[in-house]
Structures are given as structure tokens and as C-alpha cells.
């Protein structure tokens, strides 16, 4: 056995900033947590959001935040098209691909838009953030799927 003394400790981190830029291998002591954020109107890259103002019963348009300008209070959002819009866009994109050989079909799946942060809201189902604790619950089998029950083809 040896007796040792720790004389120094260094932590380095990779940072994904709110504006979409990345800093690799930064000294952790040069950074501080952002505890002054606005809460509800504070978005970060990769957050799922919905557009505000959808009518009752109307499907909400879902997007993913690409970047945010905190000072200007605007965000770049990549909107996912609903099924009807996606089918229409794919039809036109496939025709464009045949004409110009570009990847228009891939671009038809989504569109980017600069929006004020006040016009979007966190997605109601996917609103967790980096650092949140999440639990994966075990799946519970249906009562009819237990041992000794008949399978779909009638075998026990």
C-alpha cells in the first residue's frame, strides 16, 4: 500500500451553446451554470416545440429547435410536416429530384423557420431537458398474456 496526496484536479467539457455553436475541450472552471434563464421562453437546441395558436382539435405542428438567439429572442426551428403536407411535398420533391438530381425529397421532410420564442411552446409530451432525471419503467404484460394462455393460433 502507498500513501498519496492529490495535488490537482482538472475537468474539461464539450459545450453545445444555445446559438448552435460548439466548444470542445473547454476548462470547466471557466464556465458557470445558467441560472438566470427565462424559464418558459428559454429554448435550447434539440428541444421539441409546438407552434402556439392551434385550434381546438387541430393537430399541433411539431418542430425541433436548431438554434436560439437569446438577445433577439428568436429561434430557428425545423418544423416537421404533418402527413398530408409531407405526402404533397414528397410528390413535388420526387419530380424535382428527377429534374435536377438534387436531394429535394430529403428537404421536403422538414422546413426551417426563424420564429419569435413567444410563438412557440415546449412540446407537451417531450419537455425534458439536459440534466433532468428520467426513469424508464418496466413494461407490464397484459393479464391475458400470462403463462398458460392461448396464443393467436390457438396453441396453449
C-alpha positions, 0 to 999 in steps of 0.5 A, spaced: 500 500 500 502 507 498 500 513 501 498 519 496 496 526 496 492 529 490 495 535 488 490 537 482 484 536 479 482 538 472 475 537 468 474 539 461 467 539 457 464 539 450 459 545 450 453 545 445 451 553 446 444 555 445 446 559 438 448 552 435 455 553 436 460 548 439 466 548 444 470 542 445 475 541 450 473 547 454 476 548 462 470 547 466 472 552 471 471 557 466 464 556 465 458 557 470 451 554 470 445 558 467 441 560 472 438 566 470 434 563 464 427 565 462 424 559 464 418 558 459 421 562 453 428 559 454 429 554 448 435 550 447 437 546 441 434 539 440 428 541 444 421 539 441 416 545 440 409 546 438 407 552 434 402 556 439 395 558 436 392 551 434 385 550 434 381 546 438 382 539 435 387 541 430 393 537 430 399 541 433 405 542 428 411 539 431 418 542 430 425 541 433 429 547 435 436 548 431 438 554 434 436 560 439 438 567 439 437 569 446 438 577 445 433 577 439 429 572 442 428 568 436 429 561 434 430 557 428 426 551 428 425 545 423 418 544 423 416 537 421 410 536 416 404 533 418 402 527 413 398 530 408 403 536 407 409 531 407 405 526 402 404 533 397 411 535 398 414 528 397 410 528 390 413 535 388 420 533 391 420 526 387 419 530 380 424 535 382 429 530 384 428 527 377 429 534 374 435 536 377 438 530 381 438 534 387 436 531 394 429 535 394 425 529 397 430 529 403 428 537 404 421 536 403 421 532 410 422 538 414 422 546 413 426 551 417 423 557 420 426 563 424 420 564 429 419 569 435 420 564 442 413 567 444 410 563 438 412 557 440 411 552 446 415 546 449 412 540 446 407 537 451 409 530 451 417 531 450 419 537 455 425 534 458 431 537 458 439 536 459 440 534 466 433 532 468 432 525 471 428 520 467 426 513 469 424 508 464 419 503 467 418 496 466 413 494 461 407 490 464 404 484 460 397 484 459 393 479 464 391 475 458 398 474 456 400 470 462 403 463 462 398 458 460 394 462 455 392 461 448 396 464 443 393 467 436 393 460 433 390 457 438 396 453 441 396 453 449 
